[in-house]
Structure formats: structure tokens, C-alpha cells
Amino acid sequence: MGFDEEWAALRARAAEQQETSMRLNQLPADRSGPTPGGGPGDFGSSPAEKKAAANTIENELEPNTKKAADWADEASDTAVKTFDGWRTSAGLKKVQETWDQQVKTLMGRLSSEKAALRGASGYFAQNDLGIRGQFAPVSKSKIDGI
């Protein structure tokens, strides 16, 4: 038997032995456990946790990032002045400009994340109240008096 025949026989045998099955994701009968995605069946954080995360951004991350950026700017300014007239000075100045732009982008991102965390709880509450309002007229229907 040649290589081609042997290879074809091995592939045919493997195809015969291969199981075919299908599994559909579905919710478990006991819904207290995790959802099919692997996470818990409720939101990942409470309004209090969102508020705490926003406060951490405001009270720790933003001020510490600003301090680190200011410190780096001072050190870079000193180095640029020290190497004045050399190409190194121009290179350091370019690095400093890039750094400043990245810090500006990071500070903007922190600010938007903080605002999103603070706004998320309000959006959920507004949605809940809106849905409740849509169902409230149904409970006061004319059928209730019959």
C-alpha cells in the first residue's frame, strides 16, 4: 500500500470514529447559579460599587496621574535645558510633547470613565421607573373593578 492509499484509509477511519453532536446553550433549571456566559445572573456591580470606583478615580488616580506628569515635565525641562544646543535636547523635547499628549488622553479617559460610572446607576434607575410607569396604567384598568 502506498502513502496516498494509507493516508486516505486513515482519514476515512478517523471520519468514521469522529462523534458529531450539537449542544445548545440554555439557562439552567436552577437560575440561582451562573448564566451561560459564566458570570453571575445579576449586574456586575452595585450603585455603591460604581460610586466607590468613581471616587477612586477622582481622589486617587486623577491627582496621582497629574502629580506624576508634573514631576516628569520638571525632570524633562531640566534635561532639555541641560542639553541645549545638542540634538539630544530636541529629541527630549519631542519625547516630552508625546508624553504630554498621552497624559492628556489618559486624563480625558479617566474623566469619561468617572462620569460613566456615576451616570450608569442613574440610567438604570430611570429605566426601571420608566418601565414601571408603562405597566402602572395596566394595573388600573377597568377590568380591576369587575
C-alpha positions as CSV (number, residue, x, y, z in Angstrom):
1,M,0.0,0.0,0.0
2,G,1.4,3.4,-1.0
3,F,1.4,6.6,1.1
4,D,-1.7,8.1,-0.7
5,E,-3.8,4.9,-0.1
6,E,-2.7,4.6,3.6
7,W,-3.4,8.3,4.2
8,A,-6.8,8.1,2.6
9,A,-7.6,5.0,4.8
10,L,-6.5,6.8,8.0
11,R,-8.7,9.8,7.1
12,A,-11.7,7.6,6.4
13,R,-11.2,5.7,9.7
14,A,-10.9,9.0,11.6
15,A,-14.0,10.4,10.0
16,E,-16.0,7.2,11.0
17,Q,-14.8,7.5,14.6
18,Q,-15.5,11.2,14.9
19,E,-18.5,11.9,17.0
20,T,-20.9,14.6,15.8
21,S,-23.1,16.3,18.3
22,M,-24.7,19.6,19.0
23,R,-25.1,21.4,22.3
24,L,-27.4,24.4,22.6
25,N,-26.8,26.9,25.3
26,Q,-29.7,27.3,27.6
27,L,-30.5,28.7,31.0
28,P,-30.0,26.2,33.8
29,A,-33.1,25.0,35.6
30,D,-31.8,26.4,38.8
31,R,-31.4,30.1,37.9
32,S,-29.5,30.9,41.1
33,G,-26.2,29.8,39.6
34,P,-24.2,31.4,36.9
35,T,-25.6,32.3,33.5
36,P,-24.3,30.5,30.3
37,G,-21.8,33.3,29.8
38,G,-20.1,32.2,33.0
39,G,-20.9,35.3,35.1
40,P,-23.4,35.8,37.8
41,G,-27.1,36.3,36.9
42,D,-27.1,39.9,38.0
43,F,-25.2,43.1,37.3
44,G,-21.5,43.0,37.9
45,S,-21.6,45.9,40.4
46,S,-24.0,47.8,42.6
47,P,-24.6,51.5,42.6
48,A,-22.4,51.8,45.7
49,E,-19.5,50.0,43.9
50,K,-19.9,52.3,40.9
51,K,-19.8,55.3,43.2
52,A,-16.7,54.0,45.0
53,A,-14.9,53.3,41.7
54,A,-15.7,56.9,40.5
55,N,-14.5,58.3,43.8
56,T,-11.2,56.3,43.5
57,I,-10.7,57.8,40.0
58,E,-11.4,61.3,41.3
59,N,-9.5,61.1,44.6
60,E,-6.6,58.8,43.7
61,L,-6.0,58.2,40.0
62,E,-6.5,61.6,38.6
63,P,-4.4,63.5,41.2
64,N,-1.6,60.9,41.2
65,T,-1.5,60.9,37.4
66,K,-1.3,64.7,37.4
67,K,1.5,64.6,40.0
68,A,3.5,62.1,38.0
69,A,3.0,64.1,34.8
70,D,4.1,67.3,36.5
71,W,7.2,65.5,38.0
72,A,8.1,64.1,34.6
73,D,7.7,67.5,33.0
74,E,10.0,69.2,35.5
75,A,12.7,66.5,35.0
76,S,12.3,66.7,31.2
77,D,12.5,70.5,31.3
78,T,15.8,70.3,33.2
79,A,17.2,67.7,30.8
80,V,16.2,69.8,27.8
81,K,17.9,72.9,29.3
82,T,21.0,70.8,30.2
83,F,21.4,69.6,26.6
84,D,20.6,72.9,25.0
85,G,22.3,73.2,21.6
86,W,22.6,69.4,21.2
87,R,20.4,67.1,19.2
88,T,19.6,65.3,22.4
89,S,17.7,68.4,23.6
90,A,15.5,68.4,20.5
91,G,14.8,64.6,20.9
92,L,13.9,65.1,24.6
93,K,11.6,67.9,23.7
94,K,9.8,65.7,21.2
95,V,9.5,62.9,23.8
96,Q,8.1,65.4,26.3
97,E,5.5,66.6,23.8
98,T,4.4,63.0,23.1
99,W,4.3,62.3,26.8
100,D,2.2,65.3,27.5
101,Q,-0.3,64.3,24.8
102,Q,-0.6,60.8,26.2
103,V,-1.1,62.2,29.7
104,K,-3.8,64.5,28.3
105,T,-5.5,61.5,26.6
106,L,-5.3,59.4,29.8
107,M,-6.8,62.2,32.0
108,G,-9.6,62.6,29.5
109,R,-10.3,58.8,29.6
110,L,-10.2,58.8,33.4
111,S,-12.7,61.7,33.4
112,S,-15.1,60.0,31.0
113,E,-14.9,56.7,32.9
114,K,-15.7,58.5,36.1
115,A,-18.7,60.3,34.5
116,A,-19.9,57.0,33.0
117,L,-19.7,55.2,36.4
118,R,-21.6,58.0,38.1
119,G,-24.2,58.1,35.3
120,A,-24.8,54.4,35.0
121,S,-26.7,53.9,38.2
122,G,-28.9,56.8,37.3
123,Y,-29.7,55.4,33.9
124,F,-30.7,52.0,35.4
125,A,-32.9,53.7,37.9
126,Q,-34.5,55.8,35.2
127,N,-35.1,52.8,33.0
128,D,-36.7,50.9,35.9
129,L,-39.0,53.8,36.7
130,G,-39.9,54.2,33.0
131,I,-40.8,50.5,32.7
132,R,-42.8,50.7,35.9
133,G,-44.7,53.7,34.6
134,Q,-45.6,51.8,31.4
135,F,-47.1,49.0,33.5
136,A,-48.8,51.2,36.1
137,P,-51.8,52.0,33.8
138,V,-52.4,48.3,33.2
139,S,-52.9,47.6,36.9
140,K,-55.6,50.3,37.0
141,S,-57.6,49.0,34.1
142,K,-61.4,48.8,34.0
143,I,-61.2,45.1,34.5
144,D,-59.9,45.5,38.0
145,G,-63.4,46.6,39.2
146,I,-65.2,43.6,37.7
